[in-house]
Amino acid sequence: MPSAMHTDPPSASKARLIREFLRLTGIQRKIDEGGFFDHICMPGGPVFAALPQGTLYGDAFEKARNAVRTAYEPHRQVWQAEYDDHVNWEFEEAELEEIVAFLGSAAGQHYAEGMWRMNAYTSTNTEHLVEQIVRDACALAPHSSQG
């Protein structure tokens, strides 16, 4: 189904559906908490690496996460507006009503949780293959010629 491609501001009822859609999909939580940046808080990430020497490993992720949340907060509204605008652009109000009804149901919640688990487990179980693919791709990539 093609995008609805709405550029006009949503009605009040559609705006409520947009926020409920974002809440039910877990996107609103990421917007509220800056969850888009969790990967840079992990060991090896730039914020984790910027912590003072001697930071206890167990505290390091939380300290990095707090720093990212503080840096993100002045920009949070940009993410909110981007998602609000895109959901408005993407879906008709009637579609959102159906999607929100499904996601709010027991089956819809199981779907959302099951998709999260499926993606998390698949990513973990294929991590070694991603590393191998990167190594293989680097070996296959054309090398610059010297001279």
C-alpha positions in Angstrom: 0.0 0.0 0.0 1.5 3.4 -0.9 2.0 6.1 1.6 -0.9 8.5 2.2 1.6 11.4 1.7 -0.3 13.9 3.9 1.5 17.1 4.4 -1.3 19.0 6.2 -1.3 19.1 9.9 -3.3 16.2 11.5 -6.7 16.7 13.0 -6.8 16.4 16.8 -8.1 12.9 16.6 -5.4 11.8 14.2 -2.7 13.5 16.4 -3.9 11.4 19.3 -3.7 8.3 17.2 -0.2 9.2 16.1 1.0 9.5 19.7 -0.8 6.2 20.6 0.8 4.5 17.6 4.2 5.8 18.7 3.6 4.6 22.3 2.4 1.2 21.3 5.3 0.6 18.9 7.9 1.7 21.6 9.1 4.6 19.5 7.7 7.2 21.9 9.8 5.7 24.7 12.9 6.1 22.5 11.9 9.7 21.7 11.4 10.4 25.4 14.5 8.7 26.7 16.9 9.2 23.7 17.0 5.5 23.2 18.2 6.0 19.6 21.7 6.5 21.1 22.1 3.5 23.3 24.6 2.0 21.0 27.1 4.8 21.6 26.9 4.2 25.3 28.1 0.6 25.0 31.7 -0.5 25.6 33.7 0.6 22.6 31.3 3.4 21.9 32.5 7.0 21.9 30.7 8.2 25.0 31.7 5.1 27.0 35.3 5.7 25.9 35.1 9.3 27.0 34.4 8.5 30.7 37.1 9.1 33.2 39.8 6.4 33.7 38.8 4.2 36.6 35.1 4.4 36.1 33.7 1.1 37.3 32.6 -1.0 34.4 29.2 -1.6 35.9 28.6 2.1 36.3 30.0 3.1 32.9 26.9 2.3 30.8 24.6 4.3 33.1 27.0 7.2 33.3 27.3 7.3 29.5 23.6 6.9 29.1 23.0 9.9 31.5 25.4 12.0 29.5 23.7 11.2 26.3 20.2 11.9 27.7 21.4 15.3 28.9 23.0 16.1 25.5 19.9 14.8 23.7 17.2 16.6 25.7 17.5 20.0 24.0 17.0 18.2 20.7 14.3 15.8 21.7 11.5 17.8 20.1 13.2 17.4 16.7 12.8 13.6 16.9 9.2 14.1 18.2 8.3 16.3 15.3 10.0 14.1 12.7 8.1 11.0 13.9 4.8 12.8 14.3 5.2 14.3 10.8 6.2 11.0 9.2 3.4 9.0 10.8 0.9 11.7 9.7 2.5 11.6 6.2 2.5 7.8 6.0 -0.9 6.7 7.2 -4.5 7.7 6.7 -6.4 8.3 9.9 -8.6 5.2 9.3 -5.5 3.1 8.9 -4.1 4.4 12.2 -7.3 3.5 13.9 -6.9 -0.1 12.7 -3.2 -0.3 13.5 -3.7 1.2 17.0 -6.6 -1.1 17.7 -4.4 -4.1 16.7 -1.3 -3.0 18.5 -3.4 -2.3 21.6 -4.9 -5.8 21.6 -3.3 -8.9 23.3 -2.3 -10.3 19.9 -0.9 -6.9 18.8 1.2 -6.7 22.0 2.4 -10.2 21.5 3.3 -9.3 17.9 5.3 -6.2 19.1 7.1 -8.2 21.8 7.7 -11.1 19.5 9.2 -8.9 16.8 11.5 -7.3 19.4 12.7 -10.7 20.6 13.1 -12.0 17.1 15.2 -9.1 16.1 17.2 -9.1 19.3 17.9 -12.9 19.1 18.6 -12.9 15.4 21.1 -10.0 15.8 22.9 -11.7 18.7 22.9 -15.1 16.9 24.3 -13.7 13.7 26.8 -11.2 15.2 29.8 -13.4 14.4 28.6 -13.6 10.8 28.3 -9.8 10.5 31.9 -9.5 11.6 32.9 -12.2 9.0 31.0 -10.4 6.3 32.7 -7.1 7.1 36.1 -8.8 7.0 35.2 -10.5 3.7 33.8 -7.3 2.2 37.0 -5.4 3.1 39.1 -8.1 1.5 37.0 -8.0 -1.6 36.8 -4.2 -1.9 38.9 -2.6 -4.6 42.1 -1.4 -3.1 43.5 2.0 -4.0 46.5 1.8 -6.2 49.7 3.4 -5.0 51.5 5.6 -7.5 
